[in-house]
Amino acid sequence: MFRKVVTLILIGGSLAVAACNTVRGAGDDVKSAANAVDNAT
């Protein structure tokens, strides 16, 4: 079970990194996620 969870996290992380072509894009994605969490609370 633990192995499946780790595999899913690694695949998800790889897809997220591949979607961000630049460092600026990655920063924008992190900022967007932080804003979404902040707005939800």
N, C-alpha and C positions, 0 to 999 in steps of 0.2 A: 504494500500500500504506500509506504513512504517513498519507495522508488518511483512509483507512478506520479506522485505529487511533485517530486523533484523534476522528473522529466517534463511534466506539463509546465512547470515554472520556467525551466530552461527554454523550452520551445516558445512560450509566450514572450519571454525576454528577448529572444532572438528576433522574433517578428517585430517587436516594438523597436528594437535598435535598427532593424532593416528599414522600417518605415520612416525613420528620421535620417534624412540624407546629410544633414549638417549639424554641427554642434548647436547652432542657434535654433534649429528645428527641435532638437532634443530638449533644449531649455524651455522652449515654448510649450512643448508637450507636458513637461513636468509642472510648469506654471499653470497650465490649463487644468491638470489633474488636481493640483492643490486648490485652485479656485472652486472646482466642482465639489470637493470635499468640504471646503469652508462654507459654501452656500448651502450644503445639505444639512449642516449642523445649526 
